[in-house]
Amino acid sequence: MKIYIGNDHGGYALKGVLLKRLEELGVEYVNVGTDSMDIVRYPYFAVQVANAVSSGKADRGILICSTGIGMSIIANRFKGVRASLCTDTYMAKMTRKHNDSNLLCLGGKITGEFEALDILETWLSESYEGGRHDISLGLIKEAEESLCHGTLPEFDQIFKGERV
């Protein structure tokens, strides 16, 4: 598994902790985040990681800013990216099992180191369940395709009764 990881100044400290754990786990990563506390703009880093996941250069991605909110907003604009902001291990477990999340967003100023490590390990180890969740992911993909082509079918055309 190859992971791209990016951060702004708000995620700098937590990134160091996560990189150490990724190394201990033998996970290959590419660090495209800032390596200082100097103020930078998070979209520059989010775009690099989300594009790597979207294009297939990375299997998964991790983004860290102060809250994780800004990173998740921009990452989810990329085709095929399912970025999930997780603040506890249950969220990490369920976003992998039900949403097949391929990009983890964390808040460097709101999530403690030990919790972040638990979230990371859970997110890395859980598998997608498939089954009934494939329906929702298929609907997301349909909406994404429509949005990327500038056309969005009427609500009732996307959500047909037989898909419930």
C-alpha positions as CSV (number, residue, x, y, z in Angstrom):
1,M,0.0,0.0,0.0
2,K,1.3,3.4,-0.9
3,I,0.0,6.5,1.0
4,Y,0.4,10.2,0.2
5,I,0.3,12.3,3.3
6,G,0.0,16.1,3.4
7,N,-0.5,18.7,6.1
8,D,-0.5,22.4,6.7
9,H,1.0,24.1,9.8
10,G,-1.9,23.0,12.0
11,G,-1.1,19.4,11.2
12,Y,2.6,19.5,11.4
13,A,3.1,18.0,14.9
14,L,0.6,15.2,14.4
15,K,2.1,14.3,11.0
16,G,5.4,13.5,12.7
17,V,3.7,11.1,15.0
18,L,1.8,9.4,12.2
19,L,4.9,9.1,9.9
20,K,6.8,7.3,12.7
21,R,3.9,4.8,13.0
22,L,3.7,4.3,9.3
23,E,7.4,3.5,9.3
24,E,7.0,1.1,12.2
25,L,4.2,-0.6,10.3
26,G,6.2,-0.8,7.1
27,V,3.7,1.3,5.1
28,E,5.2,3.1,2.1
29,Y,4.4,6.8,2.1
30,V,5.1,10.0,0.3
31,N,5.2,13.1,2.4
32,V,4.0,16.2,0.5
33,G,3.1,18.3,3.5
34,T,4.9,21.2,5.1
35,D,7.7,20.5,7.4
36,S,7.4,23.6,9.7
37,M,5.0,25.6,11.8
38,D,5.1,28.5,9.3
39,I,1.7,29.5,8.2
40,V,0.8,27.9,4.8
41,R,-2.5,27.4,2.9
42,Y,-3.9,23.9,3.2
43,P,-5.5,23.6,-0.3
44,Y,-2.0,23.4,-1.8
45,F,-1.3,20.2,0.1
46,A,-4.8,18.8,-0.1
47,V,-4.7,19.0,-3.9
48,Q,-1.5,17.1,-4.1
49,V,-2.8,14.2,-1.9
50,A,-6.3,14.1,-3.4
51,N,-4.9,14.1,-6.9
52,A,-2.5,11.3,-6.1
53,V,-5.5,9.2,-4.8
54,S,-7.7,10.2,-7.7
55,S,-5.1,9.4,-10.4
56,G,-4.1,6.1,-8.8
57,K,-0.6,7.2,-7.9
58,A,-1.5,6.5,-4.3
59,D,-3.7,3.7,-2.9
60,R,-4.8,6.0,0.0
61,G,-4.1,9.4,1.4
62,I,-3.9,11.2,4.7
63,L,-4.5,14.9,5.2
64,I,-4.1,16.9,8.4
65,C,-4.9,20.5,9.2
66,S,-6.0,22.1,12.5
67,T,-9.5,20.5,12.4
68,G,-9.5,18.3,9.3
69,I,-12.6,20.1,8.0
70,G,-10.9,22.2,5.3
71,M,-8.8,19.3,4.0
72,S,-11.9,17.1,3.7
73,I,-13.9,19.8,1.9
74,I,-11.3,20.2,-0.9
75,A,-10.3,16.5,-1.1
76,N,-13.9,15.4,-1.7
77,R,-14.0,17.5,-4.9
78,F,-11.7,15.1,-6.6
79,K,-13.1,12.2,-8.7
80,G,-13.0,8.9,-6.9
81,V,-11.9,10.4,-3.6
82,R,-13.9,9.4,-0.6
83,A,-12.3,11.5,2.1
84,S,-13.5,11.0,5.7
85,L,-12.9,13.3,8.6
86,C,-12.5,11.0,11.6
87,T,-12.4,12.0,15.2
88,D,-12.6,8.6,16.8
89,T,-11.8,5.0,16.0
90,Y,-15.5,4.0,15.5
91,M,-15.7,6.6,12.7
92,A,-12.5,5.2,11.2
93,K,-13.8,1.6,11.3
94,M,-17.2,2.5,9.8
95,T,-15.9,4.7,7.0
96,R,-13.7,1.9,5.8
97,K,-16.4,-0.8,6.2
98,H,-19.3,1.1,4.8
99,N,-17.8,3.9,2.6
100,D,-14.5,2.4,1.4
101,S,-12.8,5.6,2.5
102,N,-9.5,6.1,0.6
103,L,-8.5,9.4,2.2
104,L,-8.3,10.0,6.0
105,C,-8.6,13.6,7.3
106,L,-7.5,14.4,10.8
107,G,-7.5,17.5,13.0
108,G,-4.0,18.2,14.4
109,K,-5.4,20.6,17.0
110,I,-8.5,18.6,18.0
111,T,-7.3,15.0,18.1
112,G,-4.8,13.7,20.6
113,E,-1.8,11.7,19.5
114,F,-2.9,8.4,21.0
115,E,-6.4,8.7,19.5
116,A,-4.9,9.7,16.2
117,L,-2.7,6.6,16.2
118,D,-5.7,4.4,17.0
119,I,-7.7,6.0,14.2
120,L,-4.8,5.5,11.8
121,E,-4.3,1.9,12.6
122,T,-8.1,1.2,12.5
123,W,-8.4,2.9,9.2
124,L,-5.5,1.0,7.7
125,S,-6.6,-2.4,8.9
126,E,-10.3,-2.4,8.2
127,S,-11.7,-3.7,5.0
128,Y,-14.7,-2.6,2.9
129,E,-17.7,-4.8,3.5
130,G,-19.3,-4.4,0.1
131,G,-22.7,-5.9,-0.2
132,R,-25.5,-3.4,0.5
133,H,-23.0,-0.6,0.7
134,D,-22.2,-1.1,-3.0
135,I,-25.5,0.5,-3.8
136,S,-24.6,3.7,-2.0
137,L,-21.2,3.9,-3.5
138,G,-22.7,3.3,-6.9
139,L,-25.1,6.2,-6.4
140,I,-22.1,8.4,-5.3
141,K,-20.2,7.4,-8.4
142,E,-23.3,8.2,-10.7
143,A,-23.7,11.6,-9.1
144,E,-19.9,12.2,-9.4
145,E,-20.0,11.3,-13.1
146,S,-22.9,13.7,-13.7
147,L,-21.3,16.5,-11.8
148,C,-17.9,16.1,-13.5
149,H,-19.7,16.3,-16.9
150,G,-21.7,19.4,-15.9
151,T,-25.0,17.7,-16.0
152,L,-27.0,16.5,-13.0
153,P,-30.1,14.5,-13.6
154,E,-33.2,15.3,-11.7
155,F,-33.3,14.0,-8.2
156,D,-35.9,11.3,-9.0
157,Q,-33.7,10.1,-11.9
158,I,-30.7,9.5,-9.7
159,F,-32.6,7.8,-6.8
160,K,-34.9,5.3,-8.4
161,G,-37.1,3.2,-6.2
162,E,-35.5,-0.1,-7.2
163,R,-32.2,1.0,-5.6
164,V,-33.5,1.4,-2.1
